[in-house]
Amino acid sequence: MYYGGNNMIILKTILAFLLLLILARFLGKKQMSQMTFFHYVTGITIGSIAADIVITDNGSIIDEAIGLVLWCTLTALLAYGTLKSAKLRLLIDGQPTILIKNGILQKKSLKITRISMEELSMMLREQSIFSIEEVDYAILEPNGRLSVLKKQSNLSLTRADMDIPTSNPKYLPSQIIVDGKIVYQNLKPLGLSIEWLEKELDAQNISNIKDVFYAEIQSDGSLYIAPY
C-alpha cells in the first residue's frame, strides 16, 4: 500500500508540474513588476490548486486536473476581456491614484490607498528622490509601482553642468512631522531642537504642530510643510 501511495504522489507531482508548465505558456508572459493584485492572487490560487492535486487523496486525478484547467481558462478569458473592455479593465485592475498633485500631498488618496508617509518616502527614495518638495506629480499605478514627475526646477542644469563649484548638502532630507506628531528620532541625529522647529513653524504662521500633516527638512536646512 505504501509503495502504491508513493507512486501515486509521484504521478500526481509530474502531472501537476506538466500542467502548470503548459498553462503558464497558455496564460502568456507578464513580468512581476507588471502584475496587478488580481494577477498576483490568481497566480497564488493556481499554485495552490496544483499543490492540492499532489497532496490530497480525494477525487480522481482527472477531476483535479479539470479543475486546474478550468480555473486557468477562466483567468485567460478574463484577461482577454480586460484587453477588449476598458470598463472591465477598470473593474479588475483598478486605476492609477494621484498621491501628489502640483506638488501638494493628496491626503485623501493616501488614506484610501493606505500608504503611509514612511512608505511614500521610501518609494520616492527608490527613484533617487529624497525630498517630496522635488515632486510635481506622484501616481500610484495599479501594479503598486510609483510613477513620478519631477518639478521643472529640479530638471534644470546642475551646478556641475555649468562648472560651478558645489558643496555637500547640509542635511539629508528627513521627516520631522508626520500626521501632526514630531518624529523625535530624526531631530537629535540632525542636531535640531524643538525650539528650532517651533521657530520654523511660527515663520509660516503655524502655531500648533497638530495642524501639520507632514514636515520635512530640506538639504539646505529649510523646512517643507504640508498642513492639514
Backbone hydrogen bonds, N-H to C=O, Kabsch-Sander energy under -0.5 kcal/mol:
donor,donor_aa,acceptor,acceptor_aa,energy
5,G,1,M,-2.6
6,N,2,Y,-2.6
7,N,3,Y,-2.4
8,M,4,G,-1.8
9,I,5,G,-1.9
10,I,6,N,-2.0
11,L,7,N,-2.5
12,K,8,M,-2.8
13,T,9,I,-2.6
14,I,10,I,-2.4
15,L,11,L,-2.4
16,A,12,K,-3.0
17,F,13,T,-2.5
18,L,14,I,-2.5
19,L,15,L,-2.6
20,L,16,A,-2.5
21,L,17,F,-2.3
22,I,18,L,-2.5
23,L,19,L,-3.0
24,A,20,L,-2.4
25,R,21,L,-1.5
26,F,22,I,-1.8
27,L,23,L,-2.6
28,G,24,A,-0.8
34,Q,31,Q,-1.5
35,M,31,Q,-0.6
35,M,32,M,-1.2
37,F,142,P,-0.6
40,Y,36,T,-2.2
41,V,37,F,-2.6
42,T,38,F,-2.5
43,G,39,H,-2.3
44,I,40,Y,-1.9
45,T,41,V,-2.4
46,I,42,T,-2.4
47,G,43,G,-2.1
48,S,44,I,-2.3
49,I,45,T,-2.5
50,A,46,I,-2.2
51,A,47,G,-2.2
52,D,48,S,-2.2
53,I,49,I,-1.7
54,V,50,A,-1.2
55,I,51,A,-2.1
56,T,52,D,-1.8
64,E,60,S,-1.9
65,A,61,I,-2.6
66,I,62,I,-2.5
67,G,63,D,-2.0
68,L,64,E,-1.8
69,V,65,A,-2.6
70,L,66,I,-2.7
71,W,67,G,-2.2
72,C,68,L,-2.2
73,T,69,V,-2.3
74,L,70,L,-2.5
75,T,71,W,-2.2
76,A,72,C,-2.5
77,L,73,T,-2.6
78,L,74,L,-2.4
79,A,75,T,-2.3
80,Y,76,A,-2.3
81,G,77,L,-2.3
82,T,78,L,-2.1
83,L,79,A,-1.2
84,K,80,Y,-1.3
85,S,81,G,-2.2
86,A,84,K,-0.5
89,R,85,S,-2.0
90,L,86,A,-2.2
91,L,87,K,-2.0
92,I,88,L,-2.5
93,D,89,R,-2.6
94,G,89,R,-0.6
94,G,90,L,-1.1
97,T,140,L,-2.5
99,L,97,T,-0.6
99,L,138,A,-2.9
100,I,138,A,-1.7
101,K,104,I,-2.6
103,G,136,D,-2.6
104,I,101,K,-2.0
106,Q,99,L,-3.2
107,K,105,L,-1.1
110,L,106,Q,-2.1
111,K,107,K,-2.0
112,I,108,K,-2.4
113,T,109,S,-2.5
114,R,110,L,-0.6
115,I,110,L,-2.1
116,S,114,R,-0.6
120,L,116,S,-2.4
121,S,117,M,-2.6
122,M,118,E,-2.0
123,M,119,E,-2.4
124,L,120,L,-2.0
125,R,121,S,-2.4
126,E,122,M,-1.8
127,Q,124,L,-1.5
128,S,125,R,-2.2
129,I,124,L,-2.1
130,F,128,S,-0.5
134,E,131,S,-1.5
135,V,132,I,-1.8
136,D,149,L,-2.6
137,Y,149,L,-2.1
138,A,100,I,-1.9
139,I,147,S,-3.1
140,L,97,T,-3.3
141,E,139,I,-0.7
141,E,145,R,-3.2
144,G,141,E,-2.3
147,S,139,I,-3.0
147,S,145,R,-0.5
149,L,137,Y,-3.0
150,K,148,V,-0.5
151,K,134,E,-2.7
154,N,151,K,-1.6
155,L,152,Q,-1.6
162,M,158,T,-1.2
163,D,160,A,-1.2
164,I,159,R,-3.0
170,K,219,S,-1.4
171,Y,219,S,-1.6
174,S,217,I,-0.8
176,I,215,A,-3.2
177,I,215,A,-1.7
178,V,181,K,-2.6
179,D,213,F,-2.9
180,G,212,V,-1.3
181,K,178,V,-1.3
183,V,176,I,-3.1
184,Y,182,I,-1.4
186,N,183,V,-1.8
187,L,183,V,-0.8
187,L,184,Y,-0.8
188,K,184,Y,-1.2
190,L,186,N,-0.9
191,G,188,K,-1.7
192,L,187,L,-2.6
197,L,193,S,-1.9
198,E,194,I,-2.8
199,K,195,E,-2.1
200,E,196,W,-2.2
201,L,197,L,-2.3
202,D,198,E,-2.4
203,A,199,K,-1.8
204,Q,200,E,-0.6
204,Q,201,L,-1.1
205,N,202,D,-1.9
206,I,201,L,-2.5
207,S,205,N,-0.5
211,D,208,N,-1.9
212,V,209,I,-2.0
213,F,211,D,-0.6
213,F,226,A,-1.6
214,Y,226,A,-1.9
215,A,177,I,-2.4
216,E,224,Y,-2.7
217,I,174,S,-2.1
218,Q,222,S,-3.3
221,G,218,Q,-1.9
224,Y,216,E,-3.3
224,Y,222,S,-0.5
226,A,214,Y,-3.4
228,Y,211,D,-2.3
